[in-house]
Amino acid sequence: MKLKVVVHKAEEGGYWAEVPAVPGCVTQGETWEELLPNIYEAVEACLSLDTEEIDISDEDVVLEIAI
């Protein structure tokens, strides 16, 4: 899966980024080098699912995929 990320210069310095395809998925960084890993972390956090909060039976299968 490919996601478009919109990167903005922050008024107070640094950058902030948003992922339009994932509502509420935003992050920031003081430098470009700091921002890039923060983007990956934010997307992972926004798309993660805590399976402990879901009623899963012994017949269900939980898959983890890389996108």
C-alpha positions, 0 to 999 in steps of 0.5 A: 500500500502506498500512502500520500503524505502532505508535509507542511512547514510549521510556523514555529519552525520544523515540519508537520505532516498529515496523511489524508487517507488516514483521518487524524493521522498527523505528526511533526518533527524539528528536522526533515530527518526527525520527521520521516521516521515519525511519519512511519510511526504515526501511520503504524499507530493510526492503523494498528488494532489492539486485538485484546479489546476484540472478542476473538474465538478459538476458530478466528485467525488474526493476521499481521500484514506489512503494507 
